[in-house]
Amino acid sequence: MSFGPQAARLCLPLHVISGCDTVSGLAGPNHGKRGFWATFSKVAKGVQAGDVPALAIASAMEALGTPQFLTEEGGPEDAASRRVNPTHWKALERMFVQVYTTAQTPPGANTLQALRVFMWPLCGVTKISLLPPTPHCFNLHLLRAHWQMMVWTASLLAPGSFPNPDGLGWEFRDEAWRPVWSKQPVIPQEAALHRCSCACTTGCTTRRCSCVKKGVDCDGRRCRCSGCTNRGESTLNDELQAEDESRVFGAEEEGGFPDTVSDDDSDDEDVDED
């Protein structure tokens, strides 16, 4: 396959964002070098055809390792991290979404977070590494890729010009440079909460409880468990608030709250009993 000169310059950025020695890669089949190459081939054809989204992806890849790749603001949920230029961030997110997209992916799953919500029922806790990265993790991934491109660019310069990795997905801790870990929940709560409920009678202490198995707190608004030990403080506060609101506004209905999972409309595999 032949590329134009612009697409050919993107082979090194493609290598770094798809995973190298100092930059994490994506888990799962078709998410490694082969999957990225297939997506990049489509991008390269789009660049030759003047396709605007493909040109935006190419521009973002070409900016890796240059000052134009970053803004002066702090990163998402982490003031100690630099922030990727929003235009480049969105363009590269679009590329990563294409790597994960299959024939079954709905049109609305056009962001990493939307893909995580869609893929969660297919992966669950046992295959959680197959989910796309969280937005915060993706930002850290791009920062580390950017730093690695800076290193390669500076490799032929005079000693002492080695770029400082601080704020670029790395932190100096315990006398060594170590990667910054993501601060966002691994499990997409908006997906898991609506697809999980239980009716356990032994306290929800083992993975026989579907909520424990999926890594989410039990919630009295959808679960019918007794003696539960799997309720976090925030979940209990939400339940109490819902009860207070139901008393004030008369919203409580016989048989539970309106969004409680009932026997008629809950899947057998989602409602477990110990």
HELIX and SHEET records of a PDB file:
HELIX    1   1 PRO A    5  ALA A    8  1                                   4    
HELIX    2   2 CYS A   11  ILE A   17  1                                   7    
HELIX    3   3 LYS A   33  ALA A   49  1                                  17    
HELIX    4   4 VAL A   52  ALA A   63  1                                  12    
HELIX    5   5 PRO A   67  PHE A   69  5                                   3    
HELIX    6   6 PRO A   86  TYR A  100  1                                  15    
HELIX    7   7 LEU A  112  CYS A  123  1                                  12    
HELIX    8   8 VAL A  125  LEU A  130  5                                   6    
HELIX    9   9 PRO A  135  ALA A  154  1                                  20    
HELIX   10  10 GLN A  189  ALA A  192  1                                   4    
HELIX   11  11 LEU A  193  ARG A  195  5                                   3    
HELIX   12  12 SER A  210  LYS A  214  1                                   5    
HELIX   13  13 GLU A  233  PHE A  249  1                                  17    
HELIX   14  14 ASP A  268  ASP A  270  5                                   3    
SHEET    1   A 2 LEU A  70  GLY A  75  0                                        
SHEET    2   A 2 ASP A  78  VAL A  84 -1                                        
SHEET    1   B 2 TRP A 170  ARG A 173  0                                        
SHEET    2   B 2 ALA A 176  PRO A 179 -1                                        
SHEET    1   C 2 SER A 197  CYS A 198  0                                        
SHEET    2   C 2 VAL A 271  ASP A 272  1                                        
END                                                                             
